[in-house]
Amino acid sequence: MSTIDSASVKAVFEQRSMYDAVVDGDYMFHAEINVALGEWSRAFGRPLRIVDLGCGDARVAARGFADAAVASYVGVDLAESSIAEARRNTAVWSDRVDLICGDLLDALQQMPAGLANVVLASYSLHHFGTAEKRTLLAEIARVLEPNGVLLWLDAVRRDDESRDEYIATLTGEVMDSWTALTIDERERACEHIRTADFPETEAWVMEAIAGAGFTVGDRLFESDLFRGWELKSQRAK
């Protein structure tokens, strides 16, 4: 079991109207991510066996992989309401879907080696502490088949930026620009960010993924606050 404040994280993502406003307002580049995932899946060129960590309502996967051949989809999320929505959003994949309501690390540790050829981690791993991220990356590498891919999309600090500086910048952006949310929702979002977000620097990410046996492929997207990478597992067969 991870040591993140699961109750706090879960409480925020049970707020469906708030989550929907963030996605629909494209404040975290979901439109760009959907396009990038679609392009990536076409280039991948074979049926996807997906593990989606922090799947939410599965809109990222359902939209990003809408034109892909999906052989299996396992989605994991803490929020019961998200899992219920995910079931509807992945209905097109029918009996190939398995949805798990629970802790990401617990769920990963119960999955067999080589289950997936792609792991999607969209804005989920930054909720874990530094040591736990390393554990998660090792488990992701185990769950991926040889030459599988981690698609990691997340909050990322500049290499010269402290967590406090990053949090101040992001919460300022939320209060000033996320206008599809009510003032109360923006304040709750900021409280969540202050208490539950632990973004690493890009330099740390590069070092950690190398240590877990990944190499960097394409950069999926980049903004001042968020980034995404295609990371290729080098685990031997």
Number of C-alpha atoms within 10 A of each C-alpha: 10 15 9 16 12 16 10 13 19 17 12 17 22 16 14 13 12 20 19 15 17 20 16 14 17 15 16 19 17 19 16 14 23 19 15 17 22 18 16 18 20 14 9 13 10 13 14 19 22 23 28 26 27 23 28 27 27 25 19 21 25 18 19 22 21 18 12 20 15 18 15 19 23 18 27 27 26 23 25 17 17 23 22 15 15 23 18 13 17 23 12 13 16 12 11 14 18 14 19 17 18 18 18 23 20 12 16 18 16 10 15 11 16 16 17 27 21 27 26 23 20 22 21 21 24 19 22 22 17 16 8 16 20 17 15 21 20 17 18 29 27 22 23 26 21 18 17 21 27 29 22 21 23 22 26 25 24 16 11 9 13 14 17 11 12 19 21 15 13 18 20 13 15 21 18 11 13 20 15 17 20 14 14 11 21 22 15 14 20 21 15 17 18 16 14 18 22 21 26 23 17 16 13 15 16 14 11 17 21 15 13 20 17 24 16 15 13 12 15 19 16 16 11 11 17 16 21 22 18 22 24 22 25 18 15 8 7
